[in-house]
Amino acid sequence: ELLRSSEKIVVISGAGISTNAGFPTFQELRKSGMAPFDRSLYFFSQDISRFHSTILKLLEHLQSDSCIPTPFHRLMDNIAHEQRLLHHITQNFDCVEQRLPALEAKTVRLHGRLDQMRCQKCNQESGSSFVGKRPLSIGRLKPDVLLCGESHPDEMRL
């Protein structure tokens, strides 16, 4: 009843809302041994390779037909269409919201996004199709996912 009667809604979400869309939680990723999500992974080439492989698998799932927004995503999208959703602030980087444009417009991702790369030197964002070094050797691209122990690249804006 409270949700139905509310005119201005802010949703803060995190682990679990995308599991039914086929995305594992960090805890599940850790248990599976897929990849560490810690900034120290960039010190060991074996960890970098596993991390990039994990990100690629998650990105492939995001872009597949089997990635379907969950009932919770659809509920938030309905609230966004009704213009009652002020913000959806999420710790998730899976980008399931992009399949629901009204929700996507209201989503703030605190831990980055799966479908984007970021230069470690100049902080410039790029699409997910770029891997490794940037043209002109400016800096190295990495998935735009906030790793444990990293400072947020847009912390001044937040």
KOLDRENVO-351410 format. One line per field, with one value per atom (N, C-alpha, C): atom name; residue in one letter; x, y, z; residue number from 1. Coordinates in steps of 0.001 Angstrom, whole numbers, plus 524288, in hexadecimal, padded with zeros to 5 digits. Layout:
atom <- [CA, ...]
res <- [A, ...]
u <- [X, ...]
v <- [Y, ...]
w <- [Z, ...]
n <- [NUM, ...]
# end
This chain:
atom <- [N, CA, C, N, CA, C, N, CA, C, N, CA, C, N, CA, C, N, CA, C, N, CA, C, N, CA, C, N, CA, C, N, CA, C, N, CA, C, N, CA, C, N, CA, C, N, CA, C, N, CA, C, N, CA, C, N, CA, C, N, CA, C, N, CA, C, N, CA, C, N, CA, C, N, CA, C, N, CA, C, N, CA, C, N, CA, C, N, CA, C, N, CA, C, N, CA, C, N, CA, C, N, CA, C, N, CA, C, N, CA, C, N, CA, C, N, CA, C, N, CA, C, N, CA, C, N, CA, C, N, CA, C, N, CA, C, N, CA, C, N, CA, C, N, CA, C, N, CA, C, N, CA, C, N, CA, C, N, CA, C, N, CA, C, N, CA, C, N, CA, C, N, CA, C, N, CA, C, N, CA, C, N, CA, C, N, CA, C, N, CA, C, N, CA, C, N, CA, C, N, CA, C, N, CA, C, N, CA, C, N, CA, C, N, CA, C, N, CA, C, N, CA, C, N, CA, C, N, CA, C, N, CA, C, N, CA, C, N, CA, C, N, CA, C, N, CA, C, N, CA, C, N, CA, C, N, CA, C, N, CA, C, N, CA, C, N, CA, C, N, CA, C, N, CA, C, N, CA, C, N, CA, C, N, CA, C, N, CA, C, N, CA, C, N, CA, C, N, CA, C, N, CA, C, N, CA, C, N, CA, C, N, CA, C, N, CA, C, N, CA, C, N, CA, C, N, CA, C, N, CA, C, N, CA, C, N, CA, C, N, CA, C, N, CA, C, N, CA, C, N, CA, C, N, CA, C, N, CA, C, N, CA, C, N, CA, C, N, CA, C, N, CA, C, N, CA, C, N, CA, C, N, CA, C, N, CA, C, N, CA, C, N, CA, C, N, CA, C, N, CA, C, N, CA, C, N, CA, C, N, CA, C, N, CA, C, N, CA, C, N, CA, C, N, CA, C, N, CA, C, N, CA, C, N, CA, C, N, CA, C, N, CA, C, N, CA, C, N, CA, C, N, CA, C, N, CA, C, N, CA, C, N, CA, C, N, CA, C, N, CA, C, N, CA, C, N, CA, C, N, CA, C, N, CA, C, N, CA, C, N, CA, C, N, CA, C, N, CA, C, N, CA, C, N, CA, C, N, CA, C, N, CA, C, N, CA, C, N, CA, C, N, CA, C, N, CA, C, N, CA, C, N, CA, C, N, CA, C, N, CA, C, N, CA, C, N, CA, C, N, CA, C]
res <- [E, E, E, L, L, L, L, L, L, R, R, R, S, S, S, S, S, S, E, E, E, K, K, K, I, I, I, V, V, V, V, V, V, I, I, I, S, S, S, G, G, G, A, A, A, G, G, G, I, I, I, S, S, S, T, T, T, N, N, N, A, A, A, G, G, G, F, F, F, P, P, P, T, T, T, F, F, F, Q, Q, Q, E, E, E, L, L, L, R, R, R, K, K, K, S, S, S, G, G, G, M, M, M, A, A, A, P, P, P, F, F, F, D, D, D, R, R, R, S, S, S, L, L, L, Y, Y, Y, F, F, F, F, F, F, S, S, S, Q, Q, Q, D, D, D, I, I, I, S, S, S, R, R, R, F, F, F, H, H, H, S, S, S, T, T, T, I, I, I, L, L, L, K, K, K, L, L, L, L, L, L, E, E, E, H, H, H, L, L, L, Q, Q, Q, S, S, S, D, D, D, S, S, S, C, C, C, I, I, I, P, P, P, T, T, T, P, P, P, F, F, F, H, H, H, R, R, R, L, L, L, M, M, M, D, D, D, N, N, N, I, I, I, A, A, A, H, H, H, E, E, E, Q, Q, Q, R, R, R, L, L, L, L, L, L, H, H, H, H, H, H, I, I, I, T, T, T, Q, Q, Q, N, N, N, F, F, F, D, D, D, C, C, C, V, V, V, E, E, E, Q, Q, Q, R, R, R, L, L, L, P, P, P, A, A, A, L, L, L, E, E, E, A, A, A, K, K, K, T, T, T, V, V, V, R, R, R, L, L, L, H, H, H, G, G, G, R, R, R, L, L, L, D, D, D, Q, Q, Q, M, M, M, R, R, R, C, C, C, Q, Q, Q, K, K, K, C, C, C, N, N, N, Q, Q, Q, E, E, E, S, S, S, G, G, G, S, S, S, S, S, S, F, F, F, V, V, V, G, G, G, K, K, K, R, R, R, P, P, P, L, L, L, S, S, S, I, I, I, G, G, G, R, R, R, L, L, L, K, K, K, P, P, P, D, D, D, V, V, V, L, L, L, L, L, L, C, C, C, G, G, G, E, E, E, S, S, S, H, H, H, P, P, P, D, D, D, E, E, E, M, M, M, R, R, R, L, L, L]
u <- [8033B, 80000, 80365, 8079F, 80B1E, 80D67, 80EFA, 8112A, 80D1B, 80853, 8042E, 802EC, 80337, 801B8, 80649, 80B03, 80F93, 81023, 81154, 811EB, 81798, 81B25, 820B8, 8239E, 825DC, 82834, 82DEC, 83143, 836C0, 837A9, 839D9, 83AFB, 840E0, 842B7, 8483A, 84889, 84B77, 84B9E, 85134, 851AA, 856D0, 8564D, 859AE, 85A1F, 854CF, 853DC, 84F28, 84AEF, 84A85, 84614, 846B3, 84B72, 84C4D, 84D70, 84D3B, 84E70, 84A77, 84584, 84190, 84206, 84543, 84662, 84B4B, 84D84, 851FE, 8574A, 85774, 85C69, 85DA4, 8626D, 863E8, 86514, 864A8, 86647, 86C3C, 86E9E, 87448, 875C2, 87288, 8739A, 873A3, 86FF0, 86FCD, 8748A, 87621, 87AC7, 87FA2, 8801B, 88494, 884C1, 88047, 87FFC, 88134, 87FBA, 8808C, 88638, 88935, 88EA3, 88F39, 88B04, 88B37, 88F54, 88F4D, 8931A, 892DA, 8974C, 8972B, 8952D, 89257, 8908F, 8933C, 8985E, 89B94, 89FAA, 8A10B, 8A4CB, 8AA10, 8AB48, 8B04D, 8B0A1, 8AC3B, 8AC5B, 8AFB3, 8B05B, 8B381, 8B965, 8BADD, 8C05C, 8C1F1, 8BE29, 8BF42, 8BC86, 8BF85, 8BD48, 8B93C, 8B9EE, 8B623, 8B0DB, 8B0E9, 8AC0D, 8A983, 8ACB3, 8AA98, 8A7AA, 8AA09, 8A7A8, 8A27B, 8A25E, 89D78, 8995D, 89AE9, 89742, 894DB, 8982C, 8962E, 892B9, 89409, 890D5, 88B7B, 88B71, 8868A, 8832F, 88592, 882B9, 88079, 8838A, 881B5, 87D08, 87D24, 878AF, 873D3, 87484, 87012, 86DF2, 87170, 86FCE, 86CE6, 86ED8, 86C28, 866B4, 86630, 860FE, 85D77, 85F88, 85C7D, 85A69, 85D87, 85C10, 858E4, 8580B, 85532, 84F49, 84C57, 846AC, 844FA, 84885, 84715, 84756, 84955, 8497D, 84453, 84107, 83BD5, 83B55, 839B8, 83907, 8356C, 836A8, 833B0, 82E91, 82B0E, 82649, 82771, 82B9A, 82CF5, 82EA6, 831C1, 8333D, 82E5E, 82AB6, 825E9, 8228E, 8226C, 81F93, 821F1, 82727, 829B6, 828BC, 828B4, 827AE, 82225, 81E5F, 818F9, 818B4, 81B6E, 81B7E, 81E28, 82230, 824DE, 8213B, 81E43, 81A7D, 8164E, 814E5, 81103, 81367, 81874, 81B67, 81B7C, 81B66, 81BCD, 8213D, 82462, 829A6, 82D6F, 82F95, 8336C, 838C1, 83A69, 83F81, 83F5A, 8423D, 8437A, 84961, 84B27, 850BB, 85234, 855FB, 85743, 85D1A, 85E63, 863CE, 864FD, 86108, 861C0, 86412, 86760, 869BA, 867CA, 863C4, 8620B, 85F16, 85CF3, 85A4F, 85545, 852B9, 84DB9, 849CF, 84A43, 8469B, 8466F, 84A9D, 84AA7, 8468C, 8446E, 8402B, 83AF0, 83AE3, 8362C, 8378C, 836DE, 838D4, 83711, 83249, 83086, 83391, 83481, 83798, 83D48, 83F65, 844E0, 845E2, 8423E, 842E6, 84340, 84134, 8411A, 84552, 84871, 84C2D, 85180, 85381, 858C2, 85BC3, 86009, 8631D, 867DC, 867F5, 86C41, 87138, 870B3, 8753A, 8769C, 87516, 8768D, 8729A, 87466, 870ED, 873EF, 87165, 8738C, 874A2, 87189, 871C4, 87552, 878FF, 87C48, 881D8, 88598, 88B0B, 88CAA, 890D2, 892BF, 898BA, 89AFC, 8A0A9, 8A29B, 8A677, 8A895, 8ABD5, 8AD64, 8B0BB, 8AD94, 8AA2E, 8A75E, 8A1A2, 89FC1, 89A6C, 89645, 897CA, 89406, 89126, 88C10, 888CA, 888A7, 8884F, 887E3, 883E1, 881FC, 87E73, 88132, 87E48, 88075, 8839A, 883A0, 88657, 88C39, 88E15, 893AF, 89603, 89A6E, 89CFE, 8A2CE, 8A530, 8AAD3, 8AC59, 8B04A, 8B248, 8AEF8, 8AE9F, 8ABCE, 8AF32, 8ACBB, 8AFD4, 8B351, 8B7AE, 8BB6E, 8BE1F, 8BD71, 8C013, 8BF4F, 8BAAB, 8B98F, 8B949, 8B6AD, 8B627, 8B3A0, 8B330, 8B0ED, 8AB1D, 8A7FB, 8A264, 8A158, 89D8D, 89BB7, 895CD, 89333, 88D85, 88C14, 88806, 88660, 8833E, 885E0, 8838C, 886E3, 88481, 8875E, 88912, 88E1D, 8903F, 890E4, 890C2, 89170, 896B9, 896AF, 89B81, 89CB5, 899B4, 89A8E, 89773, 89972, 89675, 89292, 88E28, 88A43, 88C3F, 88C3F, 88E4B, 88B3F, 8865B, 88329, 881B1, 88523, 883B2, 88266, 884BC, 8838A, 87DEC, 87C0F, 876BD, 872B4, 87429, 87080, 87026]
v <- [7FB52, 80000, 804EA, 804CC, 80952, 80A83, 80677, 80730, 8097B, 80785, 8097F, 80F3D, 810DB, 81636, 81A15, 8182F, 81BA6, 81E20, 82332, 8260B, 826C9, 826BE, 82775, 822E5, 81F9A, 81AC2, 81A84, 818FD, 817E6, 8123E, 80F2B, 809B0, 8090E, 8069B, 80549, 7FF5E, 7FD63, 7F7BB, 7F5BD, 7F0A5, 7EE35, 7E870, 7E588, 7DFE6, 7DD3E, 7DA1E, 7D6E9, 7D888, 7DD89, 7DEF8, 7DCF5, 7DB9F, 7D9C6, 7D3EF, 7D132, 7CB96, 7C8A0, 7CA23, 7C788, 7C8F9, 7CCF6, 7CE51, 7CB73, 7C83A, 7C506, 7C728, 7CB18, 7CD4C, 7CB7E, 7C986, 7C7D0, 7CC79, 7CBA4, 7CF9D, 7CF55, 7D347, 7D31F, 7CE50, 7CD20, 7C893, 7C391, 7C30F, 7BE7D, 7BE64, 7C2F2, 7C336, 7C187, 7C35D, 7C1E9, 7BC0F, 7B9CE, 7B430, 7B0EE, 7B2D8, 7AFE3, 7B006, 7B3A7, 7B436, 7B6C6, 7B93B, 7BB97, 7BFE1, 7C378, 7C7B6, 7CAC9, 7CCC7, 7D054, 7D5AB, 7D852, 7DDA0, 7E164, 7E11E, 7E43E, 7E709, 7EBC7, 7EEC2, 7EC0B, 7E893, 7E5D0, 7E228, 7E0EC, 7DD54, 7DF71, 7E4A2, 7E6DA, 7E64E, 7E3BD, 7E29E, 7DD36, 7D9F3, 7D491, 7D375, 7D235, 7D182, 7CD1D, 7C914, 7C4C9, 7C6C6, 7CA14, 7CC47, 7D000, 7D30E, 7D6A9, 7D392, 7CF6B, 7CC34, 7C9DC, 7C7CD, 7C593, 7C9CC, 7CE65, 7D2B9, 7D464, 7D534, 7D6DC, 7D2A0, 7CDBE, 7C96B, 7C970, 7CA60, 7CAA7, 7CF2F, 7D3B9, 7D856, 7D73A, 7D4C5, 7D383, 7CFD4, 7CBE5, 7C84D, 7CB30, 7CEB4, 7D1B8, 7D55D, 7D7CF, 7DB44, 7D83A, 7D39E, 7D056, 7CEEF, 7CDD4, 7CCA8, 7D17A, 7D60F, 7DAE8, 7DBC8, 7DA9F, 7DB9C, 7D729, 7D2F8, 7CE79, 7CF03, 7CBD5, 7CBC5, 7C964, 7C695, 7C41E, 7C7E7, 7CC8F, 7D08A, 7D380, 7D235, 7D48F, 7D761, 7DC4C, 7DF1D, 7DC25, 7DC7B, 7D9C1, 7DCA5, 7DA27, 7DCE6, 7E1EF, 7E1E9, 7E6AC, 7EB02, 7E9AA, 7ED8E, 7EFB6, 7EC4A, 7EDFA, 7F180, 7F03E, 7F389, 7F905, 7F949, 7FE6B, 8014A, 7FE6F, 800D5, 80315, 8003B, 8023F, 80745, 8075B, 80C0C, 8108A, 80F53, 81359, 8157F, 81201, 813BD, 8173D, 81622, 8195B, 81E73, 81F2E, 823C4, 8247E, 82015, 82042, 81EA9, 81C4B, 81A9B, 81F1F, 8211C, 82556, 82329, 81EFE, 81C95, 816D4, 813D3, 80E73, 80E62, 80DEB, 80DE4, 80837, 80643, 800BA, 7FFCF, 7FBA5, 7F9DA, 7F610, 7F44D, 7F07E, 7F319, 7F030, 7F230, 7EF35, 7EBF7, 7E87C, 7EB34, 7EFC1, 7F2EE, 7F07E, 7ED24, 7EAE1, 7EF3F, 7F38A, 7F7EC, 7FA16, 7F96F, 7FBB9, 7F94B, 7F4E1, 7F278, 7F521, 7F87D, 7FB5D, 80130, 803E4, 80942, 80D20, 80CC6, 81078, 80F98, 80AB1, 8096D, 80AEF, 809CD, 80B18, 810EB, 81433, 819DF, 81B9F, 8188E, 819F1, 81721, 813C9, 8107B, 81313, 812F3, 814C6, 80FF9, 80EBE, 80A0A, 80B96, 809F3, 80B51, 80839, 8038A, 8001C, 7FF53, 802F5, 802B4, 7FFD6, 7FE83, 7FBDF, 7F7E2, 7F38D, 7EF17, 7F036, 7F399, 7F471, 7F8FC, 7FA52, 7FEDA, 7FDD3, 8004A, 80008, 80584, 805CA, 80AD7, 80AC4, 80F12, 80F88, 81053, 80D3F, 80DA1, 8128F, 81500, 819A2, 81EB5, 81F51, 8244E, 82401, 81F51, 81E8F, 81EE7, 81F45, 81F9D, 81A73, 81AC9, 81627, 814B3, 80F90, 80D8C, 8092F, 807D0, 8035F, 7FE51, 7FA23, 7F525, 7F261, 7F447, 7F182, 7F267, 7F631, 7F73B, 7F407, 7F191, 7EE75, 7EFC0, 7EFE3, 7F0B3, 7F65D, 7F781, 7FCDD, 8002F, 80527, 808E6, 80A9C, 80CAD, 80EED, 81345, 8141F, 81827, 816F0, 81235, 81081, 81445, 81655, 819F9, 8171B, 812C1, 80FCE, 80A93, 80762, 80228, 80251, 7FFBA, 7FF5E, 7FACB, 7FB79, 7F72F, 7F78B, 7F334, 7F379, 7F79D, 7FA89, 7FECF, 7FCAC, 7F96E, 7F6EB, 7F86B, 7FA7C, 7FC0C, 7F72B, 7F6A0, 7F224, 7F36E, 7EF78, 7F01D, 7F2BF, 7F6F5, 7F9BF, 7FE42, 7FEEA, 80340, 8080F, 80C95, 81165, 811AD, 81410, 814A2, 818B8, 81783, 81B35, 82054, 82051, 8250F, 826C1, 825DB, 826E8, 82C96, 83032, 835BD, 836EA, 83435, 8350E, 832B6, 82E5C, 82BD1, 82EE0]
w <- [80000, 80000, 80000, 80302, 80341, 7FDD8, 7FB06, 7F5CF, 7F20E, 7F25E, 7EEE6, 7EFE6, 7F4C4, 7F61D, 7F5C4, 7F4FE, 7F4D3, 7EF71, 7EF76, 7EA8F, 7E8FF, 7ECC1, 7EBBB, 7EE3C, 7EAE8, 7ECC4, 7EB2A, 7EED8, 7EDCF, 7EF5E, 7EBBF, 7ECC8, 7ED13, 7F145, 7F1E3, 7F1A4, 7EDBE, 7ECF2, 7ECC0, 7ED11, 7ECE5, 7EBCD, 7EE43, 7ED55, 7ED90, 7E9B2, 7E9BA, 7E5ED, 7E48B, 7E133, 7DBA7, 7DA13, 7D4B9, 7D463, 7D8BE, 7D887, 7D533, 7D56A, 7D22B, 7CC66, 7CB38, 7C5C7, 7C3EA, 7C75D, 7C5E3, 7C76D, 7CAD2, 7CC8B, 7D212, 7D2E4, 7D823, 7DBAE, 7E0BB, 7E480, 7E4FE, 7E76F, 7E854, 7EB86, 7EF61, 7F2A8, 7EF61, 7EBD0, 7E859, 7E4BB, 7E2CA, 7DF78, 7E276, 7E759, 7EA96, 7EB8C, 7ECE7, 7EDFD, 7E933, 7E490, 7DFBE, 7DDF6, 7E01A, 7DE7E, 7D92D, 7D736, 7D1FC, 7D1B1, 7D563, 7D53F, 7DA51, 7DC02, 7E07D, 7DEA2, 7E1EB, 7E0A4, 7E460, 7E477, 7E7F2, 7E4A0, 7E61F, 7E2EE, 7E277, 7E616, 7E5E3, 7E12B, 7DEAC, 7DA3A, 7D5CC, 7D578, 7D143, 7D234, 7D67E, 7D781, 7D583, 7D419, 7D283, 7CD53, 7C947, 7C414, 7C3F2, 7C721, 7C747, 7C93E, 7CD3A, 7CF4F, 7CB63, 7C8A3, 7C4B4, 7C087, 7BEB9, 7BAAA, 7BC85, 7C141, 7C366, 7C40B, 7C5E9, 7C6AA, 7C178, 7BD7F, 7B866, 7B603, 7B6D7, 7B4EC, 7B79A, 7BCB6, 7BFA2, 7BDB6, 7BD0D, 7BB25, 7B5B8, 7B25B, 7AD19, 7AD40, 7B0A1, 7B12A, 7B308, 7B6C7, 7B8C1, 7B480, 7B181, 7AD42, 7A90A, 7A7B9, 7A3DB, 7A5B9, 7AACA, 7ACE5, 7AC8A, 7ADEB, 7ADA4, 7A823, 7A441, 79ED4, 79C66, 79F52, 79D3F, 79E15, 79B4B, 79BE6, 7A10F, 7A3B5, 7A8AB, 7AD46, 7AC60, 7B080, 7B082, 7B43A, 7B491, 7B9CE, 7B9C6, 7BEB7, 7C274, 7C768, 7CB70, 7CC9E, 7CF74, 7D110, 7D41B, 7D734, 7DA1C, 7D65E, 7D26E, 7CE74, 7CBC3, 7CA78, 7C7CE, 7CB52, 7D05D, 7D40E, 7D426, 7D481, 7D480, 7CF5A, 7CB07, 7C5F4, 7C5BF, 7C7D9, 7C80B, 7CB34, 7CF9F, 7D2F5, 7D00C, 7CD0F, 7C9F2, 7C5B5, 7C31B, 7BF24, 7C183, 7C65B, 7C91D, 7CB17, 7CA2E, 7CBD9, 7D1C0, 7D485, 7DA40, 7DC1D, 7D8B0, 7DA28, 7D950, 7DD9A, 7DD28, 7DB9A, 7DE59, 7DD49, 7DEA3, 7DBA8, 7DD10, 7DDC7, 7E28B, 7E3C7, 7E4CE, 7E1BC, 7E22F, 7E2C0, 7E584, 7E5E1, 7E172, 7DEAC, 7DA7D, 7D5A9, 7D2EA, 7CE1E, 7C954, 7C9ED, 7C5B5, 7C152, 7C233, 7BE30, 7BC0F, 7BF02, 7BD59, 7BC3D, 7BF05, 7BE70, 7B8F0, 7B5DF, 7B09E, 7AD10, 7AE8D, 7AB81, 7ACA3, 7B08D, 7B212, 7B21C, 7ADBA, 7AD25, 7B15B, 7B332, 7B73E, 7BC4B, 7BDA8, 7C253, 7C17D, 7BCF3, 7BBC1, 7BC90, 7BB05, 7BB7F, 7C12E, 7C4BF, 7CA4C, 7CD7E, 7CAE9, 7CDAF, 7CE45, 7D310, 7D45A, 7D630, 7D377, 7D4C3, 7D7FF, 7DCE2, 7E05A, 7DF39, 7DD1B, 7DC55, 7D69D, 7D345, 7CDD0, 7CA7B, 7C5C1, 7C218, 7BEE6, 7BE1D, 7BB59, 7B59C, 7B341, 7AD9D, 7AC04, 7AF5A, 7AE5B, 7B03D, 7ADA9, 7AF43, 7B0FF, 7B423, 7B5FF, 7B5E6, 7B41B, 7B401, 7B993, 7BB1B, 7C066, 7C12C, 7BCED, 7BD5C, 7BD43, 7B94A, 7B8AC, 7BA58, 7BBA9, 7BD93, 7B951, 7B456, 7B00C, 7AF73, 7AE6B, 7ADA2, 7A7E2, 7A6D9, 7A17E, 7A187, 79CEA, 79C7D, 79DE8, 79E52, 7A008, 79BDC, 7970B, 792DC, 792F8, 795FD, 79657, 79AC7, 799BA, 79DB8, 79DA6, 7A234, 7A279, 7A21F, 79EE9, 79E87, 79ADE, 79C2C, 798EA, 79467, 79043, 78C06, 78E36, 78BE6, 78D71, 792A5, 794AC, 79979, 79E06, 79E92, 7A2D1, 7A805, 7A82E, 7AD01, 7ABF1, 7AFE1, 7AF5D, 7B0D0, 7AD7D, 7AE8C, 7B228, 7B596, 7B8DA, 7B918, 7BA35, 7BAD0, 7BEDF, 7BDD0, 7C145, 7C5DA, 7C8E3, 7CD76, 7D222, 7D62A, 7DAD4, 7DDCE, 7DE70, 7E137, 7E6FE, 7EA2E, 7EFCB, 7F0CC, 7F3C4, 7F503, 7F15F, 7ED31, 7E987, 7EB35, 7E9E0, 7EA82, 7E5F7, 7E6EB, 7E2C1, 7DEE4, 7D9C1, 7D5E6, 7D595, 7D737, 7D719, 7DC96, 7E05F, 7E5CC, 7E6D1, 7E3E4, 7E4A8, 7E307, 7DEF1, 7DD07, 7E0C1, 7E351, 7E6DA, 7EBD8]
n <- [1, 1, 1, 2, 2, 2, 3, 3, 3, 4, 4, 4, 5, 5, 5, 6, 6, 6, 7, 7, 7, 8, 8, 8, 9, 9, 9, 10, 10, 10, 11, 11, 11, 12, 12, 12, 13, 13, 13, 14, 14, 14, 15, 15, 15, 16, 16, 16, 17, 17, 17, 18, 18, 18, 19, 19, 19, 20, 20, 20, 21, 21, 21, 22, 22, 22, 23, 23, 23, 24, 24, 24, 25, 25, 25, 26, 26, 26, 27, 27, 27, 28, 28, 28, 29, 29, 29, 30, 30, 30, 31, 31, 31, 32, 32, 32, 33, 33, 33, 34, 34, 34, 35, 35, 35, 36, 36, 36, 37, 37, 37, 38, 38, 38, 39, 39, 39, 40, 40, 40, 41, 41, 41, 42, 42, 42, 43, 43, 43, 44, 44, 44, 45, 45, 45, 46, 46, 46, 47, 47, 47, 48, 48, 48, 49, 49, 49, 50, 50, 50, 51, 51, 51, 52, 52, 52, 53, 53, 53, 54, 54, 54, 55, 55, 55, 56, 56, 56, 57, 57, 57, 58, 58, 58, 59, 59, 59, 60, 60, 60, 61, 61, 61, 62, 62, 62, 63, 63, 63, 64, 64, 64, 65, 65, 65, 66, 66, 66, 67, 67, 67, 68, 68, 68, 69, 69, 69, 70, 70, 70, 71, 71, 71, 72, 72, 72, 73, 73, 73, 74, 74, 74, 75, 75, 75, 76, 76, 76, 77, 77, 77, 78, 78, 78, 79, 79, 79, 80, 80, 80, 81, 81, 81, 82, 82, 82, 83, 83, 83, 84, 84, 84, 85, 85, 85, 86, 86, 86, 87, 87, 87, 88, 88, 88, 89, 89, 89, 90, 90, 90, 91, 91, 91, 92, 92, 92, 93, 93, 93, 94, 94, 94, 95, 95, 95, 96, 96, 96, 97, 97, 97, 98, 98, 98, 99, 99, 99, 100, 100, 100, 101, 101, 101, 102, 102, 102, 103, 103, 103, 104, 104, 104, 105, 105, 105, 106, 106, 106, 107, 107, 107, 108, 108, 108, 109, 109, 109, 110, 110, 110, 111, 111, 111, 112, 112, 112, 113, 113, 113, 114, 114, 114, 115, 115, 115, 116, 116, 116, 117, 117, 117, 118, 118, 118, 119, 119, 119, 120, 120, 120, 121, 121, 121, 122, 122, 122, 123, 123, 123, 124, 124, 124, 125, 125, 125, 126, 126, 126, 127, 127, 127, 128, 128, 128, 129, 129, 129, 130, 130, 130, 131, 131, 131, 132, 132, 132, 133, 133, 133, 134, 134, 134, 135, 135, 135, 136, 136, 136, 137, 137, 137, 138, 138, 138, 139, 139, 139, 140, 140, 140, 141, 141, 141, 142, 142, 142, 143, 143, 143, 144, 144, 144, 145, 145, 145, 146, 146, 146, 147, 147, 147, 148, 148, 148, 149, 149, 149, 150, 150, 150, 151, 151, 151, 152, 152, 152, 153, 153, 153, 154, 154, 154, 155, 155, 155, 156, 156, 156, 157, 157, 157, 158, 158, 158]
# end
